[in-house]
Amino acid sequence: MVVGRVWRVSGPLVVAENMSGSMIYEVVYIGAESLVGEIIGIQGDKAFIQVYEDTSGLSVGDPVEGSGKLLSAELGPGLIGKVFDGLQRPLSELEVLIGPFVRRGVKLPSLPRNVKWFFRRERGLEVGAKVGPNDILGYVDETPLITHKIMVPPNVSGYLKELVADGDYSVDEVVARVERGGEVFNIKMFQEWPIRKARPYIKRLEPTELLVTGTRVLDALFPIAVGGKAAVPGGFGSGKCVLPGTPVLLADWSLKSIDEIYREARGKKLRINEYEEVVELDEPLDVIGFDGVELRVFKATHIYRGFTSSIVELRTSSGRVLKVTPEHKLPVLDHYGNLTFIDAQNVSPGTYLVVPRYVPVASEYVGIPLQWLLSDPEVCSRDYEYNERVRNLLKGLSREELEALSKASNIDLKTIKNLMNSRTKAIPLKLVEVLIKAYPDLGLPKILGVRRGKQKLSIPDKVDEDLAELLGLLLSSGSISGDDVMFYSNDIRVVQRYISLVSRIFNLRCREETSGRAYHVKIHSPLLVKVFKALGASFNEALNDLEVPEVIMKSPERVVSAFIRGLYLGCGSFDEGRVRLVVKSPKLLRGLAYLMLKLGIKYSAEFRDQDELNYMHICEPNELRRFCVKVLLGRGSDEIVLKTAGFSGMSDQELSGSGVGYNLQALVHADRVTYGLVSYDVSAKPLTFLEGFEDVVDTSTYVALDMVKDVRVLKYEGDVYDLVVDSVHNFVGGDIPVIYHNTVLLQTLTKWSRTNVNIYVGCGERGNEMADALHSFRKLVDPVSGRPLYEKAVFIANTSNMPVAARETSVFLGATLGEYFRDMGYDVLLVADSTSRWAEA
């Protein structure tokens, strides 16, 4: 073997001297850690070596040792179900030994030497028989789906001199000997084959049978033959990457930005390179996704952070603004009325996006979050019956227990004894906070007060329709300043409704005042201010940071309807055939857009610059009807609401009539629809485009169409993020709800094709893409046998952080494995994702 020295190091390329006698594609070992490299060029006595491991620390003079062998694959039992890298290092075994990161210099046999396989010799094959390439010597049942055939290697032929009996053997034990011209060949259960050299064959058969891929669009329109090949074009990084700050709708109806999810992620982290990282979540995240029929809950198992140098900005007719990577997949309606997915960079004005419309909600009433007030030293219980229960509980405690209670609540023992013996004393919530930890059945008081005041406040036990409407009124036309709660309106009917709700809910009286031209009512109550803040109604001076309270986001449909009713009465109007809501806070408008998903009402929105007003419009006839029935005629409303809202001109029959749902078929041919006093032009609407497309009509309850008005490619250098979602590979998010989606057609072929052996090569794929593929493969079943899919699959994961040239070896390795199983007589599907990255190598 040749031994040379490092002459120069340039990243993954090493030039070694004194390498005369080496050969192209020979494997060499470099430095003290024996880093794996492959000779890719020779000039004189210098060899140019592509190193497949990190070369940091290598220096001139370090040893370079030739192996005398070409880069080869080990072929034998132990391949199926395993994950290898491009050098056939067993990643699944290395993870057990050294963790998720492959340290340089670490080596492990591709096939395990310590595993015994039961070998069954070929019946009827006797010693002395003439054998040649690919003749079967015996069998190993590697998995319930794959019987591994132990064959004579392609370069061996002669007479069988020895064949072992049935039994357990490791792959490096000799199971047969073949003699030719006095030379004896020892045949083991595995063989080595250079990955850059095609395995020999006698004749290439003409394709005569179609491959069933399990993907209808391919099988019907782009059929692939068994024995054939196909290319699936697509851009680099075809993933669903979105910008930081993009809200994600979680299953509990809270909104969290995707970068915040990444920062809070806990789990196994894989750093791909300085720009990319993927986290396998310890606890999968429940998100809302679209399964092609309805929107429901799915599990997000991984989160990915990457980098992009450009984005695509899309603006739609409803006011949606999407900012995504150019290769991000978006669900659209094609010219034939089918739901499909295309890259954002290929979307053009006039395209109809498929967007979320309705998410079924089965949530219950949300409790009042009084826990936020428990630690407030000023708040106390003025609930007489509750306080008596607390006193009786205190009287039953020993002195030691009272002392422990004093220490935990930071209330001195003398004060606790006074509270225990005086019926006139209010009970501090600080004391209640400690008691309910030990006695949870004690519950919370229903009447609160403050220590230095006489005002009492009745506290409801849940966020119901009345409280929701009051919150809507307050956020639309109210404010909080110091200890005062104010509500402004020049409509006496709205003011009287506000006063009635305050009295009914909190048993408080409002004071009516006039300031300049503005008429308002005021409540001076430090405790009410604390309660509103606990409910999430917080105000800044500019009123541009208001949000929909979390208790409303998580409430059932009837409570959401009441909240929107309050918003509408305070800052809404009905004129020129449309409902309009006007708010100063973009966050409030964003939350309102998500609340509309619970009601299934379509709308358009206008987000303006900071310190300007933001608008939501509802103008289509059936959406107006839905708004009337669900919001204005909801529980707790009355004729005052309709008159105040401006809908008094519509008859009860029109408002509450049948057909609340969006009847697409009825509007397909309509040029103009008259609804109440409104005549609405629908001739230019996309509904005329939907005639005859039953699949869209069937899902119209859950999704809608939104026309793209403008598409721009913008320069943006920064982080982008991605969630890996089980099964559907999409999630709902955005300032106005959209479906962020990606498709993985090549992975789909690997999962569902009717073949005997599937080999998936992730060539230069990003870490999140490989994590997604491998995670989902482990859960799938073979469509023919019903057995786990990995029992007939081999995975090669060569991620984008490895040297570019290593991508080349990964595809050659996959081809060599495919040819090996082909020689056994199996139909093999080899998927290389992606060949464009392979060509780049």
N, C-alpha and C positions, 0 to 999 in steps of 0.2 A: 504494500500500500504506500502511496505517496504521502510524504509529510512535508508541508511547506510552512511559510510564515506570512502573517498579515503584512501587506505592503501599504495599503490605504483603506480607510473606512469612510464611506459617504452614505449616511443613513442606512438603509437595508442592504446596500451594495458594498461588498467587500472585495478588494483586489488582493490576491495572494501570489507570492513569488515562489520559485523553486517547485513548481507544480508540473514539471514535465512528466508525461506518462499518464496524466489524468484524461478523462473523457467527458464530452459534453453530456450534461444532465446527470453526472455522477453526484451522489450524495456525499457531502463532506461535513466534518464536525470541527467547529471553530472555538478556540479559546479554552480556558480552564473549565467552563461549564458545558463544553461540547454542544454549542448552538448548532441547530440543523440548518444546512444550506444546500443549494444545488448549483452546480457549475452551469452557467448559461453562455459562457464565451471563453475562448482560449486564444491568447496571443503570445507566441514564444513560450517562455516558462511561466507566464502570468495567467492566472485563472480569475475570471470575473464571476463572482458568487452572489446569488440572490439568497439572502439570509431570511428565514421565515420566523425569526424571533427578534426581540429587542436587542440592538447592537450597542447600546450605551455601555461604556466601560471597556469595550474592546480597544486595544492599542496596537500600534505597529510592533511586530515581532511575536505576537501571540501565535501559538501553533495552529496549523490547519491540517487536519488529518483526513485523507481520502478513504472512502469505504470500499472502493472498487465495485460498487453496485449502483444501478440506476434507482431512482425513486420508484418504489414498488409498493403494491398493495398486498396485504395478507388476506387470502380468500379461503374461508372455511367456516365451520360452525361458530356462532357467536356474533355474526354480523346483524342479524335481524333484531329490530327493536332498539338498536344502539344509536347514539349520537356521536359522530366523529367530526373532527375539523378537517381542513384540506390536506393535512399530512397523515390522516387516519389515526390521529391520537384519540383515544376513547374519552370524550369529554365527560360522559356520565360517570366513569370510574375515577377520573382525575378530580371531579368535584367532591367525591367522597373522601379522597385522600388529602387534597390540599385546598379545597374550597372552590368558589366560583371563578377565581382568576387563575389562568394557566401561567405559572411562573416559568421563566425561561430556563432552559437546561433540564426540565423535568421530562422524563421519558417513561413510557409504559407500553408494553406490547399491545398492538392493535387488537389481537384476539387473546383472551385470558388463557394463561397456561395452567392455572390451578383448577380449572373446571373440567370435570369428567363428563363425556358424552357417550351415550349408549350407541355403539356401532353395530349395525346388522349387515352382515356380508351378503353380497348378491347371491341369491339362490341359483344354483346351476353353474356357477363359475368355479372351475377347478384349477388347481395348480397345474401349470404346463400349457394353459390356454394362451392363445395369442391375443394381446391387448394393444390398443393404440389410444391416441389422444381422445379424451372425453368419454372413454368407456367407463361404465359405472362399476366400482368395486364394492360399494356398500351404501348404507343409508344412516342418517342421523335425524331423528324427529326433533328439529330445532324448536319449533313452536307447533301448536295445534294446526296451523295453517300451512306451514312450510316444512316439507321433508327435504333435508339437505342431502344432496347426492355427492358422495365422495368419488371423485373422478380421477382418471389418469391425466396428469398434466399435459398440455398441448405439445410439449417438446419431448415427450417420452413415448416409446413404443418398444415392444419386444414380447418376451414370454413371461407369464406370471410364475415367479419362483416361490413366493410365499404370500399367504393371505391369512390374517389373524382370525380367530374365532370371534363369535358375538361376545360383546362385553363392553365395559367402561374404559374409555381411553381419553387422554388429553390430546389437544390438537397437534402437539409436537412429538407425539409418539408415532413410531413407524407402524403402519397397518398393512403394508404390502411391499413386496420387492419385485422388481421387473428386471429381467436380464436381457441384454442385447449385445451380441458380439463379445461376450466375456465381461462387459461392464454391467454392474448392478446399480440400479436406481432405487433408493429408499424413498418410498412414498408415504408421506404423513397425511393427517386429515386436513391439513391446510397447505396451500401452495402460494407462492409469491409470483407476482406478475408486474412488469414495468407499466406504470400507468400511462405513459406516452406511447405505448406500443399496442396496437389493436390486437385482440385475440383472434386467432385464425378461424376461418369458416370455409366451408366447401362451396356453398352457393347461397346467394341472397334470394329469398323467396319473394315473389310478387305479392303485394298486399291484396287480399281478397275478402277481408272481413272488417266491418266497422268497429271501432272502439267505442263502447258505451261509456261516456264520461260522467253521466249523471247530471250534466248541466244542459238543460233543454236548448238554450240558445246555440250551443256548440253542436249538439247532436242533430238539431234540426237544420241549422243554417250553415255551420262550418264543420262538417263531419271530419273526423280524423280516422285514418285506417290503422288497424293493428299492423305494426311493422313500419308505419309511416312516421312523419315528423311534422311539427307545426310550430310556428312562431306567433307569440301573442305580444303585439307591440304595446308599449306603455312607457311613460316617462320615469326617470330616476325618482326614487323616494315617493312612490305613489301611495302616500299615507294621508291620514286625516289630521294634519298638523295645523294648529290654530295658535293665535297670538296670545301672549300673556294678558291677563285681564278679562279674557273671555269667560263669561259665567257658564257654569254647568248646572243643570237641574238635577238635584239628587232626589232619591225616591221619597224622602221625607218632606219634599217640597221646599227645602232650603236651597239657596243659590250660593255657589262658591266658585271663585275664579279658578281656572285650571292651574295657574301657577301657584296659587295658595294650596291647592290639593297636592301639588308636587312638593312644596316646601314642608308640608305636614306629613308626607308619606312615610310610613314605617314599613320596612321589609328588606329583603335581600336586594342590594344595589349592585348593578353591573355597570361599571364605567367603561364605555366603548372607546372613547377618545376624549380629548379635552372639550369637545363640543357636545358629545352625546352621552346620555346615561339613561338606563332603564331600571325601574324599581318594581320588583314583584311584591305586591301589597300583602302584608301579613293578614289583614282583614279586607277582603274584596269590598269595593265600594258599590252600593246600590244606586244605579242611575236609571233614567228613562230612555228606552230605545224603541226603534220601529222595526217590527218583524215582518213587514210587508203587508200586514193586515191591520194591526192596531199598535198603539203606543202602550208599553207596559214596562215592568221593572226587569232589568238585567244586571249582571255582575261585571264590574270593571276590575280586572285582575292585575293589570300593570299600568304604570304611567311612565311616559317617555319624555325626555327633554332633548331637543335637537337644535339645529341652527339653520337659518335660511338667509339668503342674500336678496330675496325679492318676495313680494306678496301680490296677490290679486285682490282688488277691492271690487265688490259687486254691490250695486244698489238696485232695489226692487221697487215695484209700484206701491207696495204696502209700507215702504219706509225702512225695510230691512237693509242693514249695511253689513256685509260679510267681508272679513279680512282673513284670508287663508293662504297657505302655500300654493304655488301654481299647480302642483300635482294632486292637491286635495280633491277627493271625489265628492261630487254633489249629486243628490237625487233629483232627476228632472223627468219631464214628460217628453218623450221623443215625438217625431212627426207622425208616428203610427199610433200614438196614444198609449204607449207602454212606459212603465216606470223603468228607468235605467239610470246609470251613474256615469258621469263624465268628469274629466279634469276641469278644475276651475278655470285654467288657462284656455280651455276650449269652449267655455260658455260665451254666448254672444247675446246682445240685446234682442229681446223677443223670446228668449228661452223661458220656459215655465218651470220654476223650482217647485218641488214638492216640499211643503212645509207642514209643521205640526198644527193641528186645529183643535183636537179634543183629547184629553187624557182622563180616562175614568178615575174617579176618586171614591174611595171607600172609607175615608178618614172619619173619626169621631170628633166631637167637640173637644177643643183644647182647653185645658185648665188655666186659671189665672196664675202667672208665675210669681207668686208671693215670696218665693225663696229669695228673690232679689232684695226684698225688704227686711228679711229676717235679721240681718246683721246691722240694720240701721238702729242706732241707740235712741233715736227720737220717736220711733214708731211703737205703739203699744196696742194691746187688745182692749176694746171697750165693749166686747161681747159678754154680757152678764152671765149667761148660761155657760159659755165656754170658760170664763174666768173661775166660776165655781168649780168646774171639773178640775182645773189646774190646782186650785187651793186644796181640794180634797186629795189630789195626788201628792202634793207637797207634804200634807199632814201625815201621810203614810210612809214617808221616807225617814230613814235613820239619820242621826247627826252626821255620821260619816258620809252618807249619800248626799246630804245637804251641803256639806263642805266641798265635796267633789263637784256638785252642781255650781256652787259659788265660784270655784276656780275655773271651771270650763266656760261659764257665761261672763266672767269678769264682773259679777255683781256681788257686793259684799254680803256676808251671811246675815247680818242684821237687817239689811234691806229685804232679803228673801223672806225672813221670818215676819217682817211687817206686812209684806204682800200676802203671806199665808194666812194672817189673822185679821186682815182688814178687807171688808167687802167693798169699800169705796175706792180701793186702789186699782189702777189699771195694771195689766200684766205686760211688761216689756217683751217685745218680740225676740230680743236677744235671749231671754230665758226660754221662750217657746222653742227657739231654734235648737237649744241643747236638749230640751225635754223630748221633742218628737224623734230625735235620733235613738233614744232609749225606749220611747213609747210611741211608735208610729201611729197607733190607733187613735192617739189624741187628736190628730188632725190639726187644722188651722182655724183661727177665728173668722167670723163673717162680718164683724164690725170692728173697724180700726179707728185710731185717733193718734194724736201726738201728745207728748208728755206735757207740754206747756200750753195746751189749747183745749177748748171744750168741744170743738167740732168733731162730730162722729161721721164715719163714712161706711156705708154698707158696701160690702165687697161680694160681687157675684162669684159663684163657684166655677164658672166656665165662661169662655168667650162665646156668647150667643149672638143671635141676629141683632138685638138691640145694641149691645156693646160694639158690635162690628160696624153698624151704621153710624154710631156716635164717633168712632175712630175715623171713619171715612169723612164725616163732616169736619172734624177737627183738623185732619191733614189737608183738607181742601181749602178751608177758609179760616183756620184758627191759628193760634200761636200760644206759646208758653213763655212768660217772662217773669223770672224770679219765682214768687209763690202764686202768681196769677195765671189763670187759664182764660183766654179770650176767644170769642168767636164773632166773626164779622159777616154781616149780610144785610142788604137793603130790602130783602124779600121777607116780610113779616111772617109768611107761612113757614119758611125754612127756619127762621129764628124760633118760632113757637115749637117746631118739631124738635129742635136742638134742646130747648128748655125742658120739654116733656121727657126726652130720653135721659137727660141728666137727673131729673127728679125720680124717674122710674128705676134707674139703675143704682144710683149712689145716694138717693134720698137727700139731695142737696138743692139749694135754691140759687138761682142766678140773679145777678144785678144787671139791669138794662141801662146802657149809657150811650151817649152820643158824643163823638169826638170829631169836630169839623163836620164834614159831610158823611162820615162813616158811622153807621149804627152798629153797636156791638153789645154783647153780653159778657159779663166778667164773673168769674168765680175765684174768690181768694181762698185758697186751700193748699197749704204746703203738702198735705198728704195726698190730695188728688194729683198734684204735680208728680209726686213720687210714683203713684200708681200708673199714670200715663207713661212715664219713662220706663217703668218695669214692663209695660205692654209693648214698648218699642216705638212710642210716639215721641221722638226727640226733635227739637227745633233749633236751627242756628239762625243767626240774625238775617241772613239772606234768603232763607227758606229753600236753598237749592241743594240741600243734602238730605231731604226727607226720603224715607223708604217705606215700602209696604211692611208693616210689622210682621215679624216672623210668626206670631200667633195667628195672623190672618193667612199667611202663605200656607200654613199647615192645617187650616180649618176646612171643614166640608163645604160642598157647593153652596148650600143654603146660607151659610155665614159669609162666604165670599160674595154672593149676590148682594147681601145687605151692606157689606163694606163698599162695593162699587156704587150701590144706590146712594150712600152717604156722600161719596166723592162726587157723583153726578149732580146731586142737589146743591152741593157747595160750589163746584167749579165747572159744571156742565151746561150744555144748552142743546136745544133742538130747533134748527132752522135750516132752510133751504134743502129740506129732505135728508138731513143727516144729524146724527148725534155727535156732539163734539165735547171732549173733556180737555181742559186746559190746566196744566200743572207747571210749576217752575222747576221742579227737581227732575232731572233725567232718570235718577234712580227710582223715583216713584213711578214714572211712566214705564220703566223696564219691569218693575214688579207687577204693575197693572197688566202688562202684556202677558205675563205668565199666568196671572189669575184668569184671564180670558180663556186659557186652555182648559180650566175646570168647567167653564160654561159652554165651550164649543162655539164661541162667537168670533167671527172674522172681523178684522179691523185694518186700518192703516194708521201709521204713526209718523210723526215728524219730530226728530231730535234736532234741537237748535243749538247754537253756540252757548257757552256759559253765560248766565245771567239773562238769558232770553226764555220765553215761554215755549213749552213743548206740548204737542197736540196728539190726541187720539181721535180718529174719525170712524164712525160706523154708518155706512150709507147704503149697502145693498138691501133690497126689500126684505128678504127673509132674515137677514141679520138684524134689521130693525125690529122685526116681529119677535125674534128670539130675545133681544135685549128687553123689549117690553114685558114679555112673559116671565123671563127668568129674573130680571133685576127689578123692574118697576112694579110688577104684579106679584112679587115674591111675598113670603110670609112677613107680616108686620107692616106692609105698605097699605095705603088707602087711597081714596079719591084725591086727597090733598097732594099726594105724590105725583099722580098723573097730571094734575093741573099745573103744579109747580114745574114739572118736567117738560111741559109744552106738548103733551100728547093728548090733551083733552078733546081734540077734534076727531079722534079715532073712536069708532064704536067698540063696545065690549066684544062683539062678535069678531071684529077685525083683530083686536088685540089678543084674544084668547082662543082664536079659531085653530083648527087642525093645521097640520103642515108646518109645525115649528121647525122641523128638521130642514136641512138644506136639500131641496128637491131639485137635483141637477136636471133630471129628464124634463121637468116642467119648464125649465128656463132655456133649454137647448135651442129652441127655435124662436124664442121671444125676442122681438126688437125693442119692446117697451113694456114695462110692468107698472101698473097703477096699484099703489098700496096706500089706503087711507087717503090723505090729502097729497100724497107724494107720487109724482110720475117720474119714473127712474129709467134712464136709457141704459140698456144692457147689450145693445147690438155689438159693441166693440169689446165686450168682455170675453175672457178665454173660455167661457162656458160653451160658446158656439163651437169650440174646437173639440168638445168632448163627446160628441154624438157617437154612440155605438161602442164606446170603450168601457165595457162592463167592469173591468178590473178597477178602474179609477172610481166609478160610481160606487162599487162595493166598499171601497175604503174611504169614501168622502166624509164619513162620520168622523174619522180620525185625522185625515190630512186634507190640505187644500192646495191650491195652485197660486203662485205668486210670480208675476212676470218680471224678468230682469230688464231694467231700463238702461243701466250703464255698467261697463266693465273697464277697469284700468289696471295695468301692471305698475306697481310702485316699488321703488327701491327701499328695501328694509333689511338691515343687517342686525340680527338679534335672535334671541331664543324663540323657539316654538315648542308646543307641547301636544301630547297625544294621549288619549286613553285607549287601552286595549279592552274591548268589551266582548264578553263571551257571546258566541252564536251569531249575533247580528252585526257586530263591528260598527256600531254607530251609537250616538248619544244625542240628547237634546240639549242645546245651550245657545248662547248668544244674547245680545242686548234685547233683541226681539227673537223669540224662539225659532230656531232652525234645526235641521237634522244634519249633524256632522257625521259623515259616512266615509268608509273606504271599502273597496272590494279587493279580494285576493284570489283572482281567477286561477293562477297557477297552483296555489295551495289547494283550491277547490278541486282541481283535477286530481291532485294527489290523494285527496280524501275520498272521492266518490267514484273514480274510474273502476270499471270491472276488469281488473288485471290480477295476476297472481302475486307479483312483487312490485311495490312502489318505492322508488328512490327519489327523495327530495333533496336537492342541492340548493342551499341558500348562499348564493355566490355574491359576496359583497353587500349582503343585505344589512340594513340597520339593525341594531340590537333589539329594538322594540318589535320589528317585523318578525325576527326569528323567535323571540319570546312568545309572540302571539301564535305563530305557526306551531311551535313545539308544544305549547300549553294546550291548544285545541286538539292537536293530533292525539294526545294522550287520552282524551275523553271520548274519541269517536269510535264507532264500530264499523267493521267491514260491511258494506251494503249487501253482500252476497251471503256470507256465512253467519253474520251477526256477532262474530268474535271481535275483540279489540283490534283496531286498525294497526296498531304498532306491531302486532304479531306477524305482519307481512310487509313491514316497511323498514327502510334504512334512512337515516337522516344525516346530512353533511352540512354543518353550520360553519360557514366561513364569513364572519361578519366584516363590516367595512373598516374596522380598526386594524385588521391584519394587513401586511404588505400587499400592494396591488397585485404583484406577481403570484401571490399565494392563491388568488382567485382562480388562476389558470389551473393549478393543480387540483382544486376542488372539483371542477367539472370533469377533468380527466379521471379523477378517482371515481366519481359517480358513473362515468361511462364504463370504466373497468369492472366495477361491481355489477353493472347492468349486463355486460357481456358474459360475465361469469354465471349469473343466474339464467341468462339466455341459453348458455351451453347445457344447462340442466333440463331445458325444455319448457321453462316458464315464460309466460307473457309478462314482460317487464315494462313498467312505465317509468321513464326517467324525466324528471322535471328539473330544469336549471333556471333558477330565478335569481338574477336575470342574466341573460346572455349578453346584454349590452354592457354590463359591468365586466363580464368575462372578456368581451372584445376590447374593453378599455385596458385590460391587463396585457 
